[in-house]
């Protein structure tokens, strides 16, 4: 297929944690996550994604009225997103800053909910996972309407291993997509799954060969364009049948924050080790 594209970087606002590239020929935008110093959902990354989503919704983002697809991926090879900001978690838990941690969790849930409803309600959200998507990174990916993963990508929710649970909507989204029992198994196992395994479970919608995630996104868009009216209407109807509300996400986030405030020294030390692992993956 012809994938010659006219990509233009969004220069409306000098983002530092994301890069937006417009492909006007396919009515889409690529959202590249470029979180620094660690490839996780830092406060800066979440705020920049929220800001761009808001501009798309209010029509002030470049090409906002022409965007029918948003594909999220990463600028860092072999990493989609490694999850929550563990350094921030440790600091807020040690200071017992419940309000600050809830504010962070609410921002993450806002992104998840936007992905789930199609940002402005009429955009197909696509996650292109070409590397590790762990914890909150996995939650962010699976909240998209279409999840594309390369065969060897690693995906999972390790939160239970440091005595917590994924608080950015993992159970809400997974239970609706693959059933409550399978969602609980994934969450409580703490294990990592390959893209191939997640595809077999029904979490990943499209399995791509390694290095072919972007191509798979364009192939999907070409397919949806032929029946877009019906696909968008079906997704809206599906959300009516088993609606996911922001209130549900916020209730779970409050439980998550309370659980985080109870973590002890052993759990904090494990999280601190994960910070070092996140840093090692940022090069």
Legacy VTK file of the C-alpha trace (Angstrom):
# vtk DataFile Version 3.0
C-alpha trace
ASCII
DATASET POLYDATA
POINTS 283 float
0.000 0.000 0.000
1.113 3.565 -0.559
2.268 5.116 2.726
3.743 8.319 1.318
2.638 10.868 3.868
2.821 14.583 4.556
3.857 14.731 8.213
4.002 18.043 10.005
5.078 18.571 13.599
2.599 20.579 15.705
4.343 23.847 16.627
1.397 25.568 18.281
2.882 24.871 21.720
6.483 23.883 22.520
5.800 20.469 24.013
8.838 18.713 25.449
7.362 15.335 26.478
5.270 14.605 23.391
5.634 15.200 19.671
2.620 15.486 17.383
2.964 14.644 13.701
0.063 15.240 11.335
-0.617 12.980 8.389
-3.261 14.997 6.596
-3.511 12.450 3.791
-4.864 9.899 6.259
-6.727 12.376 8.514
-4.609 11.279 11.445
-2.116 12.451 14.015
0.719 10.490 15.549
1.267 11.173 19.245
4.825 10.248 20.179
5.577 9.985 23.884
9.044 11.266 24.713
8.988 11.256 28.517
12.205 12.370 30.194
14.176 11.602 32.266
12.309 8.279 32.470
9.917 6.741 29.915
6.958 6.744 32.296
3.784 8.756 32.840
5.393 11.708 34.549
3.247 14.666 35.583
4.746 16.602 32.681
3.829 13.929 30.144
0.271 13.562 31.432
-0.285 17.316 31.436
0.982 17.702 27.866
-1.266 14.898 26.606
-4.223 16.448 28.464
-3.399 19.847 26.982
-3.260 18.549 23.413
-6.441 16.502 23.834
-8.198 19.616 25.148
-7.035 21.609 22.126
-8.281 18.910 19.783
-11.677 19.038 21.516
-11.987 22.824 21.444
-10.655 23.100 17.909
-7.465 25.051 18.651
-4.988 22.251 17.855
-3.491 22.309 14.385
-5.717 20.416 11.917
-8.124 19.681 14.797
-11.173 19.597 12.571
-9.603 17.139 10.154
-8.323 14.518 12.631
-10.236 11.248 12.516
-7.498 9.018 13.975
-4.920 9.481 16.731
-2.207 6.848 17.082
-0.078 6.877 20.213
3.374 5.371 20.283
6.827 6.152 21.653
9.960 7.902 20.462
12.092 5.445 22.452
12.982 2.132 20.782
11.609 -0.995 22.495
9.630 1.020 25.049
6.017 2.154 24.761
5.678 3.395 28.340
6.938 1.868 31.591
4.045 3.025 33.741
3.514 5.364 36.641
6.079 7.810 37.980
7.507 5.647 40.769
9.782 8.404 42.016
6.772 10.680 42.444
4.847 7.864 44.137
7.616 7.239 46.670
7.947 10.922 47.491
4.210 11.465 47.971
3.771 8.287 49.995
6.632 9.167 52.309
5.145 12.661 52.784
1.611 11.204 53.016
0.512 13.661 50.329
-2.815 12.036 49.534
-4.197 15.073 47.707
-1.184 15.292 45.417
-1.261 11.585 44.567
-5.001 11.718 43.851
-4.459 14.691 41.550
-1.867 12.672 39.633
-4.140 9.609 39.447
-7.060 11.761 38.270
-4.956 13.195 35.444
-3.989 9.691 34.320
-7.614 8.591 34.438
-8.607 11.634 32.398
-6.301 10.448 29.603
-7.613 6.885 29.857
-11.210 8.077 29.697
-10.449 10.321 26.704
-8.897 7.371 24.880
-11.907 5.237 25.709
-14.499 7.686 24.340
-12.523 8.766 21.271
-11.147 12.076 22.662
-13.883 14.314 21.264
-16.249 11.418 20.673
-15.485 11.094 16.981
-11.802 10.162 16.817
-10.580 6.573 16.636
-7.818 6.166 19.209
-5.114 3.660 18.334
-2.225 2.429 20.480
0.809 1.139 18.587
2.865 -0.869 21.082
6.336 -1.582 19.720
8.047 -2.305 23.027
7.355 -2.632 26.729
3.994 -1.337 27.984
3.959 -1.870 31.732
1.641 -0.769 34.545
0.132 2.585 33.676
1.748 2.340 30.241
-0.280 -0.799 29.586
-3.410 0.848 30.983
-2.910 3.781 28.639
-2.509 1.470 25.653
-5.450 -0.818 26.397
-7.761 2.162 26.938
-7.470 2.964 23.231
-10.247 1.791 20.944
-7.787 -0.191 18.815
-4.714 -1.857 20.320
-1.956 -2.862 17.908
1.056 -4.669 19.346
4.131 -6.149 17.766
4.653 -9.837 18.415
7.553 -9.522 20.900
6.206 -6.493 22.809
5.984 -7.038 26.575
2.783 -6.002 28.324
1.549 -6.403 31.868
0.603 -5.034 35.265
3.356 -5.638 37.855
1.720 -3.428 40.520
0.708 -6.339 42.747
4.396 -7.245 43.149
4.947 -4.083 45.197
1.714 -4.589 47.157
-0.524 -2.314 45.096
-2.966 -2.671 42.203
-3.221 -0.778 38.902
-5.217 2.360 39.699
-5.671 3.930 36.270
-8.613 1.893 35.087
-7.060 -1.474 34.193
-9.863 -3.564 35.671
-12.596 -1.267 34.354
-11.289 -1.528 30.795
-10.081 -5.134 30.776
-13.193 -6.579 32.413
-15.335 -5.001 29.698
-13.053 -6.223 26.943
-12.123 -9.770 27.980
-14.326 -10.509 31.000
-13.962 -10.074 34.733
-12.279 -13.410 35.468
-9.529 -13.022 32.874
-8.985 -9.377 33.839
-8.512 -10.395 37.480
-6.044 -13.119 36.495
-3.900 -10.657 34.557
-3.943 -8.074 37.354
-3.234 -10.440 40.255
-0.586 -12.469 38.427
1.764 -9.501 38.044
3.340 -11.295 35.098
4.368 -9.928 31.722
2.785 -11.192 28.534
4.052 -11.008 24.988
2.086 -9.189 22.334
1.252 -12.596 20.891
-0.156 -13.809 24.234
-2.207 -10.652 24.711
-3.613 -11.076 21.219
-4.666 -14.627 22.041
-6.412 -13.328 25.185
-8.288 -10.687 23.196
-6.534 -7.690 24.778
-4.594 -6.850 21.615
-6.815 -6.314 18.592
-4.166 -6.508 15.879
-0.917 -8.461 16.132
1.904 -7.093 13.974
5.256 -8.575 13.167
8.185 -6.889 14.877
8.985 -3.595 13.188
5.623 -3.463 11.398
3.441 -1.685 13.981
3.178 1.579 12.063
2.326 -0.206 8.845
-0.375 -2.161 10.685
-1.884 1.132 11.872
-2.164 2.418 8.309
-3.651 -0.856 7.138
-6.248 -0.647 9.902
-7.136 2.951 9.038
-7.619 2.035 5.370
-9.999 -0.735 6.465
-12.011 1.419 8.878
-12.351 4.251 6.368
-14.475 1.979 4.173
-17.054 1.500 6.942
-16.269 4.306 9.349
-19.839 5.467 9.914
-20.934 2.007 10.999
-17.832 1.357 13.121
-18.100 4.645 15.009
-21.825 4.165 15.587
-21.250 0.602 16.825
-18.622 1.758 19.323
-20.993 4.409 20.649
-23.740 1.807 21.027
-21.337 -0.583 22.766
-20.514 2.099 25.322
-24.239 2.498 25.997
-24.566 -1.208 26.778
-21.831 -1.288 29.416
-20.855 2.343 30.042
-17.572 3.251 31.654
-17.988 6.485 33.580
-15.344 8.834 34.887
-16.948 8.491 38.316
-16.147 4.767 38.256
-12.515 5.511 37.431
-12.303 8.157 40.141
-13.774 5.814 42.769
-11.133 3.188 41.970
-8.436 5.878 41.985
-9.426 6.910 45.517
-9.125 3.293 46.682
-5.729 3.089 44.954
-4.481 6.257 46.669
-5.598 5.003 50.093
-3.814 1.701 49.453
-0.669 3.558 48.371
-0.697 5.616 51.566
-0.499 2.354 53.544
2.604 0.986 51.808
5.568 0.186 54.029
9.327 0.361 53.729
9.770 -2.907 51.817
7.230 -1.825 49.191
8.833 1.608 48.844
12.264 0.064 48.361
10.930 -2.150 45.577
9.413 0.892 43.883
12.724 2.717 44.188
14.434 -0.168 42.425
11.902 0.165 39.635
12.848 3.856 39.300
16.423 2.760 38.579
15.166 0.290 35.982
13.115 3.010 34.319
16.199 5.230 34.158
18.234 2.425 32.601
15.706 2.196 29.755
15.774 5.912 28.897
19.036 5.914 26.959
LINES 1 284
283 0 1 2 3 4 5 6 7 8 9 10 11 12 13 14 15 16 17 18 19 20 21 22 23 24 25 26 27 28 29 30 31 32 33 34 35 36 37 38 39 40 41 42 43 44 45 46 47 48 49 50 51 52 53 54 55 56 57 58 59 60 61 62 63 64 65 66 67 68 69 70 71 72 73 74 75 76 77 78 79 80 81 82 83 84 85 86 87 88 89 90 91 92 93 94 95 96 97 98 99 100 101 102 103 104 105 106 107 108 109 110 111 112 113 114 115 116 117 118 119 120 121 122 123 124 125 126 127 128 129 130 131 132 133 134 135 136 137 138 139 140 141 142 143 144 145 146 147 148 149 150 151 152 153 154 155 156 157 158 159 160 161 162 163 164 165 166 167 168 169 170 171 172 173 174 175 176 177 178 179 180 181 182 183 184 185 186 187 188 189 190 191 192 193 194 195 196 197 198 199 200 201 202 203 204 205 206 207 208 209 210 211 212 213 214 215 216 217 218 219 220 221 222 223 224 225 226 227 228 229 230 231 232 233 234 235 236 237 238 239 240 241 242 243 244 245 246 247 248 249 250 251 252 253 254 255 256 257 258 259 260 261 262 263 264 265 266 267 268 269 270 271 272 273 274 275 276 277 278 279 280 281 282
